Amino acid sequence: MHEDDIHLILSRLILAGRLPGRTKLGEHRLADIFGVSRERIRKVLHRLGHERLIEVVKNRGAFTIAPDLNEIHVIFEARRILESGIAAHLAETLTAAEIDQLREHVESEAEALRTGDRDTWLRLSAEFHHRLAALTGNPIIQRQARELVSRTTMLVAFYENSHGSQCGCDEHRAIFRALSAGERGRAVKAMSSHLALVETRLRPLACVDAGPTLESLIEEYKAEVLGAPA
């Protein structure tokens, strides 16, 4: 299996919040699951660590990040500052083709919610913000946005209930409408309000019994990414 496929499977699994915080991602275990060498797994884990999706600790290994409610305000403040600027810029620069692409994306988010596919909605919700950053054409903004959005996606997966998903989808639609209308002030307000509301909706969810094993979860996401039978 290609390293990019392994990376995609693990990143989707992590961002969906399917693994408890501080879960050890052992090289031997992952190499057995994916049927590849430890060296290839090590490369993927270091890539995930560089992207701040996991924590790689010297002489201890790789672990999923335990979401910390205490850092929420700092992260969302950074996102509001960065993404309000993105919204202001795009309200004045989006082309008709880019608006059509964003419209299709927002509709895909709504469809995921209608079908009850929260994992897909989480991924599409993050991609909405990645797309906006990408449309600026600025690689520094894209990098900063990707790191911040990834960290908050994990927080949402752990701490926001399904009702919050519907609210988030409606808020994305409001951002899109403001951007497509070219209304700079309205777009900035919609983005800032959306991120503030997401922050207020984050609350620890009830503890659940031990879920599926790492092996079964990887098989599930392998089927999703590669189209192979689970």
GROMACS elastic network, one bead per residue, 0.5 to 0.9 nm:
[ bonds ]
;  ai    aj funct       b0    kb
    1     4     6  0.85105   500
    1     5     6  0.68336   500
    1     6     6  0.71575   500
    1    34     6  0.71888   500
    1    35     6  0.76193   500
    1    36     6  0.70461   500
    2     5     6  0.53668   500
    2     6     6  0.65792   500
    2     7     6  0.87938   500
    2    40     6  0.89479   500
    3     6     6  0.50563   500
    3     7     6  0.60925   500
    3     8     6  0.85788   500
    3    40     6  0.67041   500
    3    41     6  0.77315   500
    3    43     6  0.80652   500
    3    44     6  0.65477   500
    4     7     6  0.50066   500
    4     8     6  0.61177   500
    4     9     6  0.86345   500
    4    44     6  0.80017   500
    5     8     6  0.50592   500
    5     9     6  0.61630   500
    5    10     6  0.86196   500
    5   222     6  0.84668   500
    5   225     6  0.76001   500
    5   226     6  0.78686   500
    6     9     6  0.51944   500
    6    10     6  0.61801   500
    6    11     6  0.84694   500
    6    34     6  0.76591   500
    6    41     6  0.81157   500
    6    44     6  0.72334   500
    6   222     6  0.83722   500
    7    10     6  0.52967   500
    7    11     6  0.59212   500
    7    12     6  0.84789   500
    7    41     6  0.89676   500
    7    44     6  0.57924   500
    7    45     6  0.80187   500
    7    47     6  0.80493   500
    7    48     6  0.74227   500
    8    11     6  0.51933   500
    8    12     6  0.60729   500
    8    13     6  0.84887   500
    8   225     6  0.75553   500
    9    12     6  0.54184   500
    9    13     6  0.62233   500
    9    14     6  0.87063   500
    9   218     6  0.70282   500
    9   221     6  0.57316   500
    9   222     6  0.60290   500
    9   224     6  0.84310   500
    9   225     6  0.65540   500
    9   226     6  0.89310   500
   10    13     6  0.50509   500
   10    14     6  0.60798   500
   10    15     6  0.85319   500
   10    44     6  0.89376   500
   10    48     6  0.85648   500
   10   218     6  0.73821   500
   10   221     6  0.80488   500
   11    14     6  0.51106   500
   11    15     6  0.59798   500
   11    16     6  0.84324   500
   11    48     6  0.73539   500
   11    53     6  0.72471   500
   12    15     6  0.51794   500
   12    16     6  0.60329   500
   12    17     6  0.87945   500
   12   119     6  0.85731   500
   12   123     6  0.75083   500
   12   221     6  0.75414   500
   13    16     6  0.53258   500
   13    17     6  0.68047   500
   13    18     6  0.60390   500
   13    19     6  0.74103   500
   13   119     6  0.89191   500
   13   217     6  0.75390   500
   13   218     6  0.74464   500
   13   221     6  0.67979   500
   14    17     6  0.53880   500
   14    18     6  0.63088   500
   14    19     6  0.64112   500
   14    53     6  0.72809   500
   14    54     6  0.82292   500
   14    64     6  0.73810   500
   14    65     6  0.89303   500
   14   154     6  0.73833   500
   15    18     6  0.77564   500
   15    53     6  0.77543   500
   15   119     6  0.87372   500
   15   122     6  0.79125   500
   15   123     6  0.75851   500
   15   150     6  0.70610   500
   15   151     6  0.84039   500
   15   153     6  0.61408   500
   15   154     6  0.51730   500
   15   155     6  0.88936   500
   15   157     6  0.71947   500
   16    19     6  0.82538   500
   16   118     6  0.85069   500
   16   119     6  0.56801   500
   16   120     6  0.85121   500
   16   122     6  0.66508   500
   16   123     6  0.74445   500
   16   153     6  0.77166   500
   16   154     6  0.67136   500
   16   156     6  0.88329   500
   16   157     6  0.57149   500
   16   158     6  0.84110   500
   17    20     6  0.72814   500
   17    21     6  0.86641   500
   17   119     6  0.88116   500
   17   153     6  0.84144   500
   17   154     6  0.57435   500
   17   155     6  0.80491   500
   17   156     6  0.83031   500
   17   158     6  0.57726   500
   18   157     6  0.80935   500
   18   158     6  0.85113   500
   18   211     6  0.84613   500
   18   212     6  0.87867   500
   18   217     6  0.79333   500
   19    22     6  0.85728   500
   19    23     6  0.67099   500
   19    64     6  0.73876   500
   19   211     6  0.85500   500
   19   212     6  0.89901   500
   19   214     6  0.78195   500
   19   217     6  0.87696   500
   20    23     6  0.58563   500
   20    64     6  0.73654   500
   20    65     6  0.84401   500
   20    66     6  0.73424   500
   20   158     6  0.88876   500
   21    24     6  0.89471   500
   21    63     6  0.77629   500
   21    64     6  0.53335   500
   21    65     6  0.52236   500
   21    67     6  0.67974   500
   22    55     6  0.86949   500
   22    62     6  0.88460   500
   22    63     6  0.51957   500
   22    65     6  0.57591   500
   22    66     6  0.56522   500
   23    62     6  0.84307   500
   23    63     6  0.53073   500
   23    64     6  0.52363   500
   23    65     6  0.80016   500
   23    66     6  0.86461   500
   24    61     6  0.73493   500
   24    62     6  0.59380   500
   24    64     6  0.67020   500
   25    28     6  0.89059   500
   25    29     6  0.75888   500
   25    30     6  0.70486   500
   25    45     6  0.83234   500
   25    61     6  0.73139   500
   25    62     6  0.52891   500
   25    63     6  0.55168   500
   25    64     6  0.73505   500
   25   214     6  0.89862   500
   26    29     6  0.53442   500
   26    30     6  0.61429   500
   26    31     6  0.84411   500
   26    61     6  0.67797   500
   26    62     6  0.67526   500
   26    63     6  0.83247   500
   27    30     6  0.52628   500
   27    31     6  0.58948   500
   27    32     6  0.85592   500
   27    37     6  0.87980   500
   27    38     6  0.56311   500
   27    39     6  0.83477   500
   27    41     6  0.60965   500
   27    42     6  0.65447   500
   27    45     6  0.85065   500
   27    61     6  0.80629   500
   27    62     6  0.83573   500
   28    31     6  0.51408   500
   28    32     6  0.62701   500
   28    33     6  0.87179   500
   28    37     6  0.85160   500
   28    38     6  0.62759   500
   28    41     6  0.85975   500
   29    32     6  0.52469   500
   29    33     6  0.62782   500
   29    34     6  0.87697   500
   29   215     6  0.88433   500
   30    34     6  0.60671   500
   30    35     6  0.80964   500
   30    36     6  0.83278   500
   30    38     6  0.79177   500
   30    41     6  0.68751   500
   30   215     6  0.84664   500
   31    34     6  0.53673   500
   31    35     6  0.55543   500
   31    36     6  0.50813   500
   31    37     6  0.56092   500
   31    38     6  0.54260   500
   31    39     6  0.86858   500
   31    40     6  0.80704   500
   31    41     6  0.62050   500
   32    35     6  0.50388   500
   32    36     6  0.68786   500
   32    37     6  0.82097   500
   32    38     6  0.87168   500
   33    36     6  0.81177   500
   33   215     6  0.65105   500
   33   218     6  0.79833   500
   33   219     6  0.85639   500
   34    37     6  0.87196   500
   34    41     6  0.87515   500
   34   218     6  0.86790   500
   36    39     6  0.83560   500
   36    40     6  0.67384   500
   36    41     6  0.73550   500
   37    40     6  0.54538   500
   37    41     6  0.66099   500
   37    42     6  0.87597   500
   38    41     6  0.50039   500
   38    42     6  0.59919   500
   38    43     6  0.86620   500
   39    42     6  0.50079   500
   39    43     6  0.63836   500
   39    44     6  0.88409   500
   40    43     6  0.51994   500
   40    44     6  0.64819   500
   40    45     6  0.87832   500
   41    44     6  0.51235   500
   41    45     6  0.61693   500
   41    46     6  0.86403   500
   42    45     6  0.51017   500
   42    46     6  0.61637   500
   42    47     6  0.85576   500
   43    46     6  0.52489   500
   43    47     6  0.62174   500
   43    48     6  0.87283   500
   44    47     6  0.50313   500
   44    48     6  0.62311   500
   44    49     6  0.85680   500
   45    48     6  0.50406   500
   45    49     6  0.60799   500
   45    50     6  0.85851   500
   45    54     6  0.78025   500
   45    55     6  0.89521   500
   45    56     6  0.76169   500
   45    62     6  0.69392   500
   46    50     6  0.60989   500
   46    51     6  0.85882   500
   46    54     6  0.87533   500
   46    55     6  0.89775   500
   46    56     6  0.70778   500
   46    62     6  0.84652   500
   47    50     6  0.50676   500
   47    51     6  0.63278   500
   47    52     6  0.87276   500
   47    53     6  0.89281   500
   48    51     6  0.50396   500
   48    52     6  0.63214   500
   48    53     6  0.53695   500
   48    54     6  0.58865   500
   48    55     6  0.82644   500
   48    56     6  0.87562   500
   49    53     6  0.58091   500
   49    55     6  0.55407   500
   49    56     6  0.58237   500
   49    62     6  0.80483   500
   50    53     6  0.76703   500
   50    54     6  0.82542   500
   50    55     6  0.87575   500
   50    56     6  0.88605   500
   51    54     6  0.77809   500
   51   146     6  0.84249   500
   51   147     6  0.64983   500
   51   150     6  0.84396   500
   52    55     6  0.68937   500
   52    65     6  0.86083   500
   52   147     6  0.67549   500
   52   150     6  0.79205   500
   52   151     6  0.74953   500
   53    64     6  0.73680   500
   53    65     6  0.70839   500
   53   147     6  0.83792   500
   53   150     6  0.70181   500
   53   151     6  0.71538   500
   53   154     6  0.86419   500
   54    62     6  0.68149   500
   54    63     6  0.58179   500
   54    65     6  0.53637   500
   55    61     6  0.83868   500
   55    62     6  0.56756   500
   55    63     6  0.52746   500
   55    64     6  0.61971   500
   55    65     6  0.60312   500
   56    60     6  0.78754   500
   56    61     6  0.57406   500
   56    63     6  0.63872   500
   56    64     6  0.88122   500
   57    60     6  0.53609   500
   57    61     6  0.53137   500
   57    62     6  0.61258   500
   57    63     6  0.78962   500
   58    61     6  0.63777   500
   58    62     6  0.86381   500
   60    63     6  0.89950   500
   63    66     6  0.88074   500
   65    68     6  0.87733   500
   65   154     6  0.87567   500
   67    70     6  0.89527   500
   67    71     6  0.85899   500
   67   151     6  0.83838   500
   67   152     6  0.89616   500
   67   154     6  0.70509   500
   67   155     6  0.58967   500
   67   158     6  0.75544   500
   67   159     6  0.88975   500
   68    71     6  0.58022   500
   68    72     6  0.71529   500
   68   155     6  0.79566   500
   69    72     6  0.53184   500
   69    73     6  0.83462   500
   69   155     6  0.79970   500
   69   159     6  0.88652   500
   69   202     6  0.82984   500
   69   203     6  0.83565   500
   69   204     6  0.84471   500
   70    73     6  0.73225   500
   70    74     6  0.84989   500
   71    74     6  0.55252   500
   71    75     6  0.63927   500
   71    76     6  0.87753   500
   72    75     6  0.53222   500
   72    76     6  0.61308   500
   72    77     6  0.84582   500
   72   152     6  0.80000   500
   72   155     6  0.82046   500
   72   199     6  0.71154   500
   72   202     6  0.87939   500
   73    76     6  0.52432   500
   73    77     6  0.59008   500
   73    78     6  0.85451   500
   73   199     6  0.74277   500
   74    77     6  0.52218   500
   74    78     6  0.63605   500
   74    79     6  0.87791   500
   75    78     6  0.52511   500
   75    79     6  0.63367   500
   75    80     6  0.87874   500
   75   148     6  0.67596   500
   75   151     6  0.80681   500
   75   152     6  0.74870   500
   76    80     6  0.60463   500
   76    81     6  0.85672   500
   76   148     6  0.82471   500
   76   152     6  0.78796   500
   76   195     6  0.67663   500
   76   196     6  0.73938   500
   76   198     6  0.88171   500
   76   199     6  0.68340   500
   77    80     6  0.51560   500
   77    81     6  0.63225   500
   77    82     6  0.86684   500
   77   195     6  0.86892   500
   77   196     6  0.85321   500
   78    81     6  0.52857   500
   78    82     6  0.61773   500
   78    83     6  0.84342   500
   78   148     6  0.78715   500
   79    82     6  0.51101   500
   79    83     6  0.56264   500
   79    84     6  0.79142   500
   79   145     6  0.74314   500
   79   148     6  0.66958   500
   79   149     6  0.78171   500
   79   192     6  0.87222   500
   79   195     6  0.75248   500
   80    83     6  0.53992   500
   80    84     6  0.56242   500
   80    85     6  0.83244   500
   80   191     6  0.74812   500
   80   192     6  0.55203   500
   80   193     6  0.87501   500
   80   195     6  0.64458   500
   80   196     6  0.78149   500
   81    84     6  0.56436   500
   81    85     6  0.66131   500
   81   192     6  0.82438   500
   82    85     6  0.54502   500
   82    86     6  0.64960   500
   82    87     6  0.89942   500
   82   141     6  0.78936   500
   82   144     6  0.84285   500
   82   145     6  0.75141   500
   83    87     6  0.61009   500
   83    88     6  0.84791   500
   83   129     6  0.82502   500
   83   132     6  0.85267   500
   83   133     6  0.78137   500
   83   145     6  0.77635   500
   83   188     6  0.82479   500
   83   191     6  0.70182   500
   83   192     6  0.77732   500
   84    87     6  0.51087   500
   84    88     6  0.62287   500
   84    89     6  0.86848   500
   84   187     6  0.79284   500
   84   188     6  0.50085   500
   84   189     6  0.77069   500
   84   190     6  0.86908   500
   84   191     6  0.59312   500
   84   192     6  0.60349   500
   85    88     6  0.50587   500
   85    89     6  0.62183   500
   85    90     6  0.86506   500
   85   188     6  0.73079   500
   86    89     6  0.51928   500
   86    90     6  0.61421   500
   86    91     6  0.85978   500
   86   132     6  0.70856   500
   86   133     6  0.65307   500
   86   135     6  0.88389   500
   86   136     6  0.70315   500
   86   141     6  0.85125   500
   86   188     6  0.83682   500
   87    90     6  0.52063   500
   87    91     6  0.60641   500
   87    92     6  0.88968   500
   87   132     6  0.77268   500
   87   133     6  0.89111   500
   87   175     6  0.82221   500
   87   179     6  0.72039   500
   87   184     6  0.72771   500
   87   185     6  0.89706   500
   87   187     6  0.57522   500
   87   188     6  0.55247   500
   87   190     6  0.88381   500
   87   191     6  0.69387   500
   88    91     6  0.54692   500
   88    92     6  0.71002   500
   88   179     6  0.85022   500
   88   183     6  0.85186   500
   88   184     6  0.51496   500
   88   185     6  0.71385   500
   88   186     6  0.89103   500
   88   187     6  0.65458   500
   88   188     6  0.57080   500
   89    92     6  0.57001   500
   89    93     6  0.64843   500
   89    94     6  0.86475   500
   89   136     6  0.73950   500
   89   184     6  0.77612   500
   90    94     6  0.54141   500
   90   132     6  0.77398   500
   90   135     6  0.74491   500
   90   136     6  0.68859   500
   90   179     6  0.67411   500
   90   182     6  0.81046   500
   90   184     6  0.81455   500
   90   187     6  0.88472   500
   91    94     6  0.63490   500
   91   178     6  0.74356   500
   91   180     6  0.70606   500
   91   181     6  0.75720   500
   91   183     6  0.59940   500
   91   184     6  0.51278   500
   91   185     6  0.87244   500
   91   187     6  0.68211   500
   91   188     6  0.88008   500
   92   179     6  0.81107   500
   92   182     6  0.58557   500
   92   183     6  0.79005   500
   92   184     6  0.69175   500
   93   136     6  0.85060   500
   93   182     6  0.83097   500
   94    97     6  0.81534   500
   94    98     6  0.60178   500
   94    99     6  0.65159   500
   94   135     6  0.78893   500
   94   179     6  0.77531   500
   94   180     6  0.76079   500
   94   182     6  0.81098   500
   95    98     6  0.51640   500
   95    99     6  0.62512   500
   95   100     6  0.87046   500
   95   180     6  0.89570   500
   96    99     6  0.50926   500
   96   100     6  0.62871   500
   96   101     6  0.87733   500
   96   180     6  0.83663   500
   97   100     6  0.51000   500
   97   101     6  0.63509   500
   97   102     6  0.87968   500
   98   101     6  0.50381   500
   98   102     6  0.62815   500
   98   103     6  0.86009   500
   98   135     6  0.81039   500
   99   102     6  0.51353   500
   99   103     6  0.61429   500
   99   104     6  0.87274   500
   99   176     6  0.81271   500
   99   179     6  0.80691   500
   99   180     6  0.60115   500
  100   103     6  0.50190   500
  100   104     6  0.63225   500
  100   105     6  0.86935   500
  100   180     6  0.89646   500
  101   104     6  0.52334   500
  101   105     6  0.63278   500
  101   106     6  0.88418   500
  102   106     6  0.62228   500
  102   107     6  0.85942   500
  102   128     6  0.77742   500
  102   131     6  0.80976   500
  102   132     6  0.85826   500
  102   176     6  0.71418   500
  102   180     6  0.89887   500
  103   106     6  0.52475   500
  103   107     6  0.62575   500
  103   108     6  0.86738   500
  103   173     6  0.84597   500
  103   176     6  0.72489   500
  103   177     6  0.88940   500
  103   180     6  0.89269   500
  104   107     6  0.51037   500
  104   108     6  0.62107   500
  104   109     6  0.87903   500
  105   108     6  0.50168   500
  105   109     6  0.63834   500
  105   110     6  0.88075   500
  105   124     6  0.76153   500
  105   127     6  0.87137   500
  105   128     6  0.70909   500
  106   109     6  0.51014   500
  106   110     6  0.64190   500
  106   111     6  0.87537   500
  106   124     6  0.84697   500
  106   125     6  0.85947   500
  106   128     6  0.76676   500
  106   169     6  0.75745   500
  106   172     6  0.69914   500
  106   173     6  0.63990   500
  106   176     6  0.78723   500
  107   110     6  0.50902   500
  107   111     6  0.62276   500
  107   112     6  0.87316   500
  107   173     6  0.86873   500
  108   111     6  0.50309   500
  108   112     6  0.62572   500
  108   113     6  0.87617   500
  108   121     6  0.83748   500
  108   124     6  0.76710   500
  109   112     6  0.52085   500
  109   113     6  0.64962   500
  109   114     6  0.87865   500
  109   120     6  0.79804   500
  109   121     6  0.55980   500
  109   122     6  0.86638   500
  109   124     6  0.59732   500
  109   125     6  0.67922   500
  109   128     6  0.89145   500
  109   169     6  0.66841   500
  110   113     6  0.51874   500
  110   114     6  0.62208   500
  110   115     6  0.87935   500
  110   121     6  0.79961   500
  110   166     6  0.82218   500
  110   169     6  0.64838   500
  110   170     6  0.84816   500
  111   115     6  0.62835   500
  111   116     6  0.86059   500
  111   117     6  0.86678   500
  111   121     6  0.85569   500
  112   115     6  0.53186   500
  112   116     6  0.62350   500
  112   117     6  0.51691   500
  112   118     6  0.69043   500
  112   119     6  0.86062   500
  112   120     6  0.62183   500
  112   121     6  0.54132   500
  112   124     6  0.85984   500
  113   117     6  0.59518   500
  113   118     6  0.65390   500
  113   120     6  0.84915   500
  113   121     6  0.63604   500
  113   162     6  0.89851   500
  113   165     6  0.75994   500
  113   166     6  0.70800   500
  113   169     6  0.83028   500
  114   117     6  0.77511   500
  115   118     6  0.86238   500
  116   119     6  0.89159   500
  116   121     6  0.86677   500
  117   120     6  0.55583   500
  117   121     6  0.63296   500
  117   122     6  0.88428   500
  118   122     6  0.60435   500
  118   123     6  0.85907   500
  118   162     6  0.76736   500
  118   165     6  0.78994   500
  119   122     6  0.51818   500
  119   123     6  0.63958   500
  119   124     6  0.87170   500
  119   157     6  0.85661   500
  120   123     6  0.51212   500
  120   124     6  0.61000   500
  120   125     6  0.83928   500
  121   124     6  0.50512   500
  121   125     6  0.57894   500
  121   126     6  0.85027   500
  121   165     6  0.78004   500
  121   169     6  0.87120   500
  122   125     6  0.50820   500
  122   126     6  0.63153   500
  122   127     6  0.86041   500
  122   153     6  0.70841   500
  122   156     6  0.81710   500
  122   157     6  0.73428   500
  122   165     6  0.81626   500
  123   126     6  0.53412   500
  123   127     6  0.61918   500
  123   128     6  0.87746   500
  123   153     6  0.82259   500
  124   128     6  0.61304   500
  124   129     6  0.89302   500
  125   128     6  0.52628   500
  125   129     6  0.70879   500
  125   130     6  0.89836   500
  125   153     6  0.84194   500
  125   165     6  0.89838   500
  125   168     6  0.80073   500
  125   169     6  0.76384   500
  125   172     6  0.82557   500
  126   129     6  0.55210   500
  126   130     6  0.63724   500
  126   131     6  0.87364   500
  126   146     6  0.86963   500
  126   149     6  0.63510   500
  126   150     6  0.72817   500
  126   152     6  0.88282   500
  126   153     6  0.65422   500
  127   131     6  0.58658   500
  127   132     6  0.84859   500
  127   149     6  0.88647   500
  128   131     6  0.51839   500
  128   132     6  0.64182   500
  128   133     6  0.88503   500
  128   172     6  0.79840   500
  129   132     6  0.51241   500
  129   133     6  0.63282   500
  129   134     6  0.86127   500
  129   145     6  0.76860   500
  129   146     6  0.82710   500
  129   149     6  0.73107   500
  130   133     6  0.51972   500
  130   134     6  0.61238   500
  130   135     6  0.86815   500
  130   142     6  0.71290   500
  130   145     6  0.67948   500
  130   146     6  0.62027   500
  130   149     6  0.76917   500
  131   135     6  0.61540   500
  131   136     6  0.89759   500
  131   142     6  0.88782   500
  132   135     6  0.51812   500
  132   136     6  0.69684   500
  132   142     6  0.87866   500
  133   136     6  0.55808   500
  133   137     6  0.75552   500
  133   138     6  0.77141   500
  133   139     6  0.86624   500
  133   141     6  0.63924   500
  133   142     6  0.51392   500
  133   143     6  0.86924   500
  133   145     6  0.65579   500
  133   146     6  0.82510   500
  134   137     6  0.55511   500
  134   138     6  0.70490   500
  134   139     6  0.76391   500
  134   141     6  0.80370   500
  134   142     6  0.57087   500
  135   138     6  0.80152   500
  135   142     6  0.88975   500
  136   139     6  0.84272   500
  136   141     6  0.78444   500
  136   142     6  0.80883   500
  137   141     6  0.83723   500
  137   142     6  0.79615   500
  138   141     6  0.54686   500
  138   142     6  0.62862   500
  138   143     6  0.88831   500
  139   143     6  0.61719   500
  139   144     6  0.86598   500
  140   143     6  0.52160   500
  140   144     6  0.62810   500
  140   145     6  0.85361   500
  141   144     6  0.52211   500
  141   145     6  0.59691   500
  141   146     6  0.84489   500
  142   145     6  0.51796   500
  142   146     6  0.60160   500
  142   147     6  0.87137   500
  143   146     6  0.51944   500
  143   147     6  0.63810   500
  143   148     6  0.87563   500
  144   147     6  0.54097   500
  144   148     6  0.63056   500
  144   149     6  0.85391   500
  145   148     6  0.52249   500
  145   149     6  0.58339   500
  145   150     6  0.83064   500
  146   149     6  0.52385   500
  146   150     6  0.59572   500
  146   151     6  0.86037   500
  147   150     6  0.52519   500
  147   151     6  0.63503   500
  147   152     6  0.88394   500
  148   151     6  0.52574   500
  148   152     6  0.63561   500
  148   153     6  0.85905   500
  149   152     6  0.51722   500
  149   153     6  0.59226   500
  149   154     6  0.87320   500
  150   153     6  0.50617   500
  150   154     6  0.65742   500
  150   155     6  0.88892   500
  151   154     6  0.55356   500
  151   155     6  0.66666   500
  152   156     6  0.61271   500
  152   157     6  0.85155   500
  153   156     6  0.50967   500
  153   157     6  0.61706   500
  153   158     6  0.87001   500
  154   157     6  0.50206   500
  154   158     6  0.62688   500
  154   159     6  0.84851   500
  155   158     6  0.52152   500
  155   159     6  0.57715   500
  155   160     6  0.76689   500
  155   202     6  0.75122   500
  156   159     6  0.51755   500
  156   161     6  0.82153   500
  156   164     6  0.89286   500
  156   165     6  0.89994   500
  156   198     6  0.80383   500
  156   199     6  0.88418   500
  156   201     6  0.87085   500
  156   202     6  0.66580   500
  157   160     6  0.62612   500
  157   161     6  0.82626   500
  158   161     6  0.85283   500
  158   202     6  0.84555   500
  158   203     6  0.85370   500
  158   204     6  0.71368   500
  158   205     6  0.69444   500
  159   201     6  0.80032   500
  159   205     6  0.55336   500
  160   163     6  0.80291   500
  160   164     6  0.59890   500
  160   165     6  0.76136   500
  160   198     6  0.83137   500
  160   201     6  0.61761   500
  160   202     6  0.50166   500
  160   203     6  0.62255   500
  160   204     6  0.76417   500
  160   205     6  0.72692   500
  161   164     6  0.54925   500
  161   165     6  0.69789   500
  161   201     6  0.82550   500
  161   202     6  0.82127   500
  161   203     6  0.83537   500
  161   205     6  0.73958   500
  162   165     6  0.50276   500
  162   166     6  0.69207   500
  163   166     6  0.54202   500
  163   167     6  0.66103   500
  163   168     6  0.88062   500
  164   167     6  0.50190   500
  164   168     6  0.60890   500
  164   169     6  0.86277   500
  164   198     6  0.76412   500
  164   201     6  0.66538   500
  164   202     6  0.86609   500
  165   168     6  0.50659   500
  165   169     6  0.62578   500
  165   170     6  0.87493   500
  166   169     6  0.51378   500
  166   170     6  0.63331   500
  166   171     6  0.86543   500
  167   170     6  0.51761   500
  167   171     6  0.61802   500
  167   172     6  0.87049   500
  167   194     6  0.89460   500
  167   197     6  0.88068   500
  167   198     6  0.86180   500
  168   171     6  0.50143   500
  168   172     6  0.62165   500
  168   173     6  0.86577   500
  168   194     6  0.72379   500
  168   197     6  0.84739   500
  168   198     6  0.71948   500
  169   172     6  0.51539   500
  169   173     6  0.63625   500
  169   174     6  0.88135   500
  170   173     6  0.50638   500
  170   174     6  0.63963   500
  170   175     6  0.88447   500
  171   175     6  0.63157   500
  171   176     6  0.86219   500
  171   190     6  0.72957   500
  171   191     6  0.80847   500
  171   193     6  0.84200   500
  171   194     6  0.57922   500
  172   175     6  0.50454   500
  172   176     6  0.61400   500
  172   177     6  0.86337   500
  172   190     6  0.84130   500
  172   191     6  0.81640   500
  172   194     6  0.76459   500
  173   176     6  0.50308   500
  173   177     6  0.61788   500
  173   178     6  0.86935   500
  174   177     6  0.51698   500
  174   178     6  0.63185   500
  174   179     6  0.86634   500
  174   187     6  0.81709   500
  174   190     6  0.64548   500
  174   191     6  0.85715   500
  174   194     6  0.89889   500
  175   178     6  0.52705   500
  175   179     6  0.62036   500
  175   180     6  0.85957   500
  175   186     6  0.81583   500
  175   187     6  0.56752   500
  175   188     6  0.82421   500
  175   189     6  0.85981   500
  175   190     6  0.53206   500
  175   191     6  0.60640   500
  175   194     6  0.83289   500
  176   179     6  0.50906   500
  176   180     6  0.59635   500
  176   181     6  0.84571   500
  176   187     6  0.79208   500
  177   180     6  0.51480   500
  177   181     6  0.60990   500
  177   182     6  0.86131   500
  177   183     6  0.88462   500
  177   187     6  0.81281   500
  178   181     6  0.51791   500
  178   182     6  0.62982   500
  178   183     6  0.54612   500
  178   184     6  0.74114   500
  178   185     6  0.85507   500
  178   186     6  0.57794   500
  178   188     6  0.86139   500
  178   190     6  0.76039   500
  179   182     6  0.50535   500
  179   183     6  0.61914   500
  179   184     6  0.71894   500
  179   186     6  0.81513   500
  179   187     6  0.56895   500
  180   183     6  0.78086   500
  181   184     6  0.86967   500
  182   186     6  0.87845   500
  182   187     6  0.80554   500
  183   186     6  0.54350   500
  183   187     6  0.60601   500
  183   188     6  0.87178   500
  184   187     6  0.51740   500
  184   188     6  0.62677   500
  184   189     6  0.86646   500
  185   188     6  0.52362   500
  185   189     6  0.62012   500
  185   190     6  0.85903   500
  186   189     6  0.51040   500
  186   190     6  0.60319   500
  186   191     6  0.85978   500
  187   190     6  0.50789   500
  187   191     6  0.61601   500
  187   192     6  0.85677   500
  188   191     6  0.52523   500
  188   192     6  0.61048   500
  188   193     6  0.84392   500
  189   192     6  0.52087   500
  189   193     6  0.59073   500
  189   194     6  0.83895   500
  190   193     6  0.51898   500
  190   194     6  0.59950   500
  190   195     6  0.87133   500
  191   194     6  0.51052   500
  191   195     6  0.63305   500
  191   196     6  0.86137   500
  192   195     6  0.54056   500
  192   196     6  0.61940   500
  192   197     6  0.86442   500
  193   196     6  0.51046   500
  193   197     6  0.60841   500
  193   198     6  0.86174   500
  194   197     6  0.51834   500
  194   198     6  0.62122   500
  194   199     6  0.86918   500
  195   198     6  0.50989   500
  195   199     6  0.62725   500
  195   200     6  0.87886   500
  196   199     6  0.51833   500
  196   200     6  0.64293   500
  196   201     6  0.88621   500
  197   200     6  0.50845   500
  197   201     6  0.62455   500
  197   202     6  0.89677   500
  198   201     6  0.51827   500
  198   202     6  0.66841   500
  199   202     6  0.56477   500
  200   203     6  0.80307   500
  202   205     6  0.88442   500
  204   207     6  0.85635   500
  205   208     6  0.88266   500
  208   211     6  0.77756   500
  210   213     6  0.84971   500
  212   215     6  0.80701   500
  212   216     6  0.61576   500
  212   217     6  0.63245   500
  213   216     6  0.53034   500
  213   217     6  0.62469   500
  213   218     6  0.86234   500
  214   217     6  0.51619   500
  214   218     6  0.61078   500
  214   219     6  0.85968   500
  215   218     6  0.52881   500
  215   219     6  0.62830   500
  215   220     6  0.87249   500
  216   219     6  0.50635   500
  216   220     6  0.62078   500
  216   221     6  0.87995   500
  216   230     6  0.83901   500
  217   220     6  0.50016   500
  217   221     6  0.63373   500
  217   222     6  0.84275   500
  218   221     6  0.51728   500
  218   222     6  0.58108   500
  218   223     6  0.84830   500
  219   223     6  0.61776   500
  219   224     6  0.86794   500
  219   228     6  0.88477   500
  219   229     6  0.83611   500
  219   230     6  0.53996   500
  220   223     6  0.53371   500
  220   224     6  0.65330   500
  220   225     6  0.89268   500
  220   229     6  0.85692   500
  220   230     6  0.55428   500
  221   225     6  0.60557   500
  221   226     6  0.82902   500
  221   230     6  0.82678   500
  222   225     6  0.52090   500
  222   226     6  0.56773   500
  222   227     6  0.72779   500
  222   228     6  0.67835   500
  222   229     6  0.83730   500
  222   230     6  0.72709   500
  223   226     6  0.54087   500
  223   229     6  0.55130   500
  223   230     6  0.52407   500
  224   227     6  0.54806   500
  224   228     6  0.74477   500
  224   229     6  0.88297   500
  224   230     6  0.85105   500
  225   228     6  0.80219   500
  226   229     6  0.88322   500
  227   230     6  0.86900   500
